[in-house]
Amino acid sequence: MSATEVIEQIEKLPREEQEQVLAYLQQHHQPCEKSQGRQPRFADDSDFEKSTEKIFKEHKDLFRRLAK
């Protein structure tokens, strides 16, 4: 069973059972190695603009082909 199928099954459960699933997950959740102790970094508007300029310059041909 895929994660998507599990989620769909959980969404079909009555509210009380969904809360039991949530309580279970909160008690048994173990963060993956990659995320331990790290906070997500969000780009500010300036970083975003710089990145998009670079990406569109470097991949100009790809975006042109995708636009067709």
C-alpha positions in Angstrom: 0.0 0.0 0.0 1.4 3.4 -0.9 1.5 6.4 1.4 -1.1 8.1 -0.8 -3.4 5.1 -0.3 -2.8 5.2 3.5 -3.6 8.9 3.6 -6.8 8.3 1.6 -7.9 5.6 4.1 -7.2 7.8 7.1 -9.2 10.6 5.5 -12.2 8.2 5.3 -12.1 7.4 9.0 -14.5 9.0 11.5 -13.1 12.0 13.3 -12.4 10.1 16.5 -10.4 7.5 14.7 -8.4 10.1 12.8 -7.5 11.7 16.2 -6.3 8.3 17.4 -4.1 8.0 14.3 -2.7 11.4 14.9 -2.0 10.7 18.6 -0.2 7.5 17.5 1.9 9.3 15.0 2.8 12.1 17.5 4.0 9.5 20.0 5.9 7.3 17.6 7.3 9.9 15.1 11.0 9.9 14.7 12.5 12.6 12.5 14.6 11.4 9.6 18.4 12.0 9.8 18.3 14.8 7.2 15.9 16.9 9.2 17.2 16.4 12.7 18.1 19.7 14.3 17.6 21.7 11.1 15.1 24.4 10.5 13.8 24.9 7.0 15.3 27.9 5.2 13.0 30.1 3.2 14.2 32.5 0.5 13.4 36.1 0.8 12.2 38.1 -2.3 15.8 39.1 -3.2 17.1 35.6 -3.1 14.2 34.4 -5.1 14.7 37.0 -7.8 18.4 36.2 -8.1 17.7 32.5 -8.3 15.1 32.8 -10.9 17.3 35.0 -13.1 20.1 32.5 -12.9 17.8 29.5 -13.6 16.1 31.1 -16.6 19.5 32.2 -18.1 21.1 28.8 -17.6 18.1 26.8 -18.9 16.8 29.2 -21.6 16.6 26.5 -24.3 14.7 24.1 -22.0 12.1 26.7 -21.1 11.7 27.6 -24.8 11.1 24.0 -25.7 8.6 23.6 -22.8 6.7 26.7 -24.0 6.0 25.1 -27.4 
